[in-house]
Amino acid sequence: MAGLNKTPGANRLHIGFFGKRNSGKSALINAFVNQEVSIVSSEPGTTTDPVYKAMEIDGLGPCLLVDTAGFDDIGTLGQLRNDKTKKASEKIDIAIILFNDRKICQELDWYHYFKEKHIPTILVISKADLQRNDNLLKKITEATSETPLLISSLTKQGIKELQEKLLEKVPADFEKESITGELAKKGDLILLVMPQDIQAPKGRLILPQVQVMRELLDKGCQIMAVTTEQLKSALQKLNQAPDLVITDSQVFKYVYENISSESKLTSFSVLMAGYKGDLNYYAKSVEILERLNGDSTVLIAECCSHAPLSEDIGRVKIPRMLKKKFPGIGVEIVSGTDFPDDLTKYDLIITCGGCMFNRRYIMTRVNQAKGQMIPMTNYGIFIAYVNGILDKVIY
């Protein structure tokens, strides 16, 4: 039962540790959490791929610590590791950069990279017990106008100060406090329409359903959950129209046609899009559908990776809807962290709700699309628009 109480990784504060090989990243993580969670060795390059460790940290709550490969790694494999470190950086809410030698050009490059991404950074001089650091401290301060922390993983010098600094750096928009926002309040009757499709693991609900249900219970709402085929009979048994109906986007039209106009309507995908991404941009971008044609190309971006399933929404249903509306249209599909750097070949990007990634990573994709002036929408908004009911959906 303990697993039911675990905070999903996507909802944890992502704290990344960045530095050269053998700069003490893994040792600092172990000292910070007072556990042996990362392998420590004097051999440079011990950490080859990003290592993720979920922890509960006093004052910070649920966190995900990310131990990255040294960004000075060399050779063909070293470049691959550097690429993975850069990919991992896109998910980071707070970056800790370790300095421990006189050459600081690479560390400063990463410092400016995070600044450009508006990611809070903490500068650390590691292994402070092994050498005098006056010159290095002065050099870093002059280059960044920030005073780095002096930390020793061995003596625990500076560990408390690091925790205090992390508390200061938690982004104000780390995660929105509520998925449903003002759509639901205490005492409201909420009807959840949840078709149990093959994408849901047997015996379990998918993550957005679980998160929404838990939040509604915490708010003091009254919840009724049904499958699509139970919708009509459930409505007949209620002596009032639900205040809010939340459905799977795939059955948006059917649900809309069978509920009272007194009930507000939205979907799990739309709620997650607002929780993780930029819903206003999604809603504005979907209007590009009026200008697409058979020569257009659409990118469908799934955040989770799974084997293709029959009637999969992202791989089958949405492409089918696009090709029916625009014969000949090009559709490309990526999943997981496989998201192109160059988006200019696409006329529209359609992304899932992003429940498996944190808000920082989803917004990295949104800002990338905005920067290249590519419209981006999400599954729920797209389906509602195609069905002609977007103006009836609350978002």
Salt bridges, closest charged atoms under 4 A:
ASP49 OD1 - LYS84 NZ 3.59
GLU56 OE2 - ARG12 NH1 3.93
ASP72 OD1 - ARG21 NE 3.45
ASP73 OD1 - ARG21 NH1 3.78
ASP73 OD2 - ARG81 NH1 3.22
ASP93 OD2 - HIS14 ND1 3.87
ASP101 OD1 - LYS20 NZ 3.43
GLU107 OE2 - LYS20 NZ 2.51
ASP134 OD2 - ARG132 NH2 2.38
GLU146 OE2 - LYS115 NZ 3.20
GLU168 OE1 - LYS165 NZ 3.77
GLU175 OE2 - LYS276 NZ 3.69
ASP188 OD1 - LYS185 NZ 3.31
GLU215 OE2 - LYS219 NZ 3.91
ASP218 OD1 - ARG214 NE 3.06
ASP278 OD2 - LYS370 NZ 2.62
GLU302 OE1 - ARG315 NE 3.17
GLU311 OE2 - ARG320 NH2 2.74
ASP312 OD2 - HIS306 NE2 2.70
GLU332 OE2 - LYS345 NZ 2.74
ASP391 OD2 - LYS392 NZ 3.81
